[in-house]
Amino acid sequence: MKSIVYTVLLGTFILFSSFDNVIEDKINWVSWEEAVELNKKDPKKMFIDVYTDWCGWCKKMDKSTFTDPEIVKYMNENFYAIKFNAEQKEDISWNGTTFKFVKSGRRGAHELASALLNGRLGYPSFVLLDEEFARIMISPGFKKPPQLQKELVFANKEIYKEQNWEDYKLEN
């Protein structure tokens, strides 16, 4: 009887331990509002994934690049990772401005997505901001893990202060 109880307890421990590992193996995505609040207490650079629900390449990034263990670890350690649906309907108030969804054609876009991307709405697109919300770079298109890792290092190590992205990309 004792061996059955021990086996059940051990199995339960292993089961719950594996859930912890699953959680740690994912990017800690937060909303824009959460990132703003977190940044007040512990400033970090921000990585913003500007996506839409209908974007196939966005879904592919979610299943491949954003599950890569090195990307997950680096992102969680160095950035506030924000998932931002470019077609979300909810207003966002930030820095004295209220950003709204603007209907256009069959769909439309959120004003904050447009502002972050300089009006070039293509998906997926990624925006890297510094701790003061200044844009470091806009990065359009699907990225494999090595490509994204290079961009994350460029932003995190503040290489952009010494060298432009095009030169860095060619050298590394």
C-alpha positions in Angstrom: 0.0 0.0 0.0 2.8 2.4 0.9 4.5 1.8 -2.5 1.3 2.7 -4.3 1.0 6.0 -2.3 4.6 6.8 -3.0 4.2 6.0 -6.7 1.1 8.2 -6.9 2.9 11.1 -5.1 5.9 10.8 -7.3 3.8 10.7 -10.4 1.9 13.8 -9.3 5.1 15.6 -8.6 6.5 14.7 -12.0 3.3 15.8 -13.7 3.2 19.2 -12.0 7.0 19.7 -12.6 6.4 19.1 -16.3 3.7 21.8 -16.4 6.3 24.2 -15.0 8.7 23.4 -17.8 6.0 23.9 -20.4 5.3 27.3 -19.1 9.0 28.3 -19.0 9.3 27.1 -22.6 7.0 29.8 -23.9 7.5 33.5 -24.6 5.9 35.6 -21.8 3.6 37.6 -24.1 2.0 40.7 -22.5 -0.4 43.3 -23.7 0.7 46.9 -24.5 -0.8 48.1 -21.3 0.9 45.4 -19.2 4.3 46.2 -20.8 3.8 50.0 -20.1 3.2 49.2 -16.4 6.0 46.6 -16.2 8.4 49.1 -17.8 7.7 51.6 -15.0 9.0 49.2 -12.4 11.7 47.5 -14.4 12.7 49.2 -17.7 13.4 46.8 -20.6 13.4 47.0 -24.3 10.2 45.9 -26.0 9.6 43.5 -28.8 6.2 44.0 -30.5 4.7 41.3 -32.7 2.2 43.2 -34.9 -0.1 40.5 -36.3 -3.6 39.8 -37.6 -5.8 36.7 -37.0 -5.9 35.9 -40.7 -2.1 36.1 -41.3 -0.7 32.7 -42.2 2.9 33.7 -41.8 2.1 35.1 -38.4 0.7 31.7 -37.4 3.8 30.0 -38.8 6.0 32.3 -36.6 4.0 31.4 -33.6 4.5 27.7 -34.2 8.1 27.8 -35.2 10.3 30.8 -34.5 8.5 31.8 -31.3 8.8 28.3 -29.8 12.5 28.0 -30.5 14.2 27.5 -27.1 17.0 30.1 -27.7 14.5 32.7 -28.9 12.2 32.0 -25.9 15.0 32.3 -23.4 16.5 35.4 -24.9 13.2 37.2 -25.4 12.0 36.4 -21.8 15.3 37.6 -20.3 15.8 40.8 -22.2 12.5 42.1 -23.5 8.8 42.7 -22.8 7.3 40.8 -25.6 4.0 42.3 -26.8 1.4 40.6 -29.0 -0.5 43.3 -30.8 -3.4 42.5 -33.1 -3.3 45.2 -35.7 -7.1 44.9 -36.1 -8.1 44.9 -32.5 -11.1 47.1 -31.8 -10.2 48.2 -28.2 -8.9 51.7 -27.7 -5.5 52.2 -26.2 -4.6 55.3 -24.3 -0.9 56.0 -24.0 1.2 59.0 -23.5 -1.7 61.5 -23.7 -3.2 60.0 -26.9 -6.0 57.6 -27.5 -5.4 55.2 -30.3 -8.5 53.7 -32.0 -9.4 51.1 -34.6 -10.1 52.8 -37.9 -12.3 50.9 -40.3 -11.1 50.9 -43.9 -12.4 48.7 -46.7 -13.4 45.2 -45.4 -11.2 45.4 -42.4 -9.2 48.3 -41.0 -6.4 48.8 -38.7 -5.6 50.1 -35.2 -4.0 53.5 -35.1 -1.2 52.3 -32.7 -0.3 49.6 -35.2 -0.1 52.2 -37.9 2.0 54.5 -35.8 4.4 51.8 -34.7 4.9 50.6 -38.3 5.1 54.1 -39.9 1.9 53.4 -41.8 3.4 50.4 -43.6 0.9 47.7 -42.5 2.2 44.3 -43.5 2.1 41.2 -41.4 3.9 39.9 -39.6 5.9 42.9 -38.6 8.0 43.5 -35.5 8.9 46.6 -33.8 11.7 47.0 -31.3 11.5 49.9 -28.8 14.0 51.0 -26.2 13.1 51.5 -22.6 11.9 55.1 -23.4 9.6 53.8 -26.1 11.8 55.2 -28.9 11.8 53.0 -32.0 15.0 51.0 -32.6 13.8 49.3 -35.7 10.9 48.0 -37.7 11.3 44.5 -39.1 8.7 43.2 -41.6 8.2 39.6 -42.6 8.6 36.1 -41.5 11.8 35.3 -39.6 13.6 32.0 -38.9 15.2 31.8 -35.4 18.7 32.8 -36.5 17.4 35.9 -38.3 15.3 37.0 -35.4 18.1 36.3 -32.9 20.4 38.6 -34.8 17.8 41.4 -34.6 17.2 40.8 -30.9 21.0 41.0 -30.1 21.3 44.1 -32.3 18.6 45.8 -30.1 19.5 44.4 -26.7 23.2 45.1 -26.9 22.5 48.6 -28.3 24.6 48.0 -31.4 22.2 50.4 -33.1 23.8 53.2 -31.3 27.1 52.5 -33.1 26.1 50.9 -36.3 23.1 50.8 -38.6 21.2 47.6 -39.1 22.2 47.1 -42.8 25.9 47.2 -42.0 25.5 45.0 -38.9 23.5 42.4 -40.8 26.2 42.1 -43.5 29.0 41.7 -41.0 27.2 39.2 -38.7 
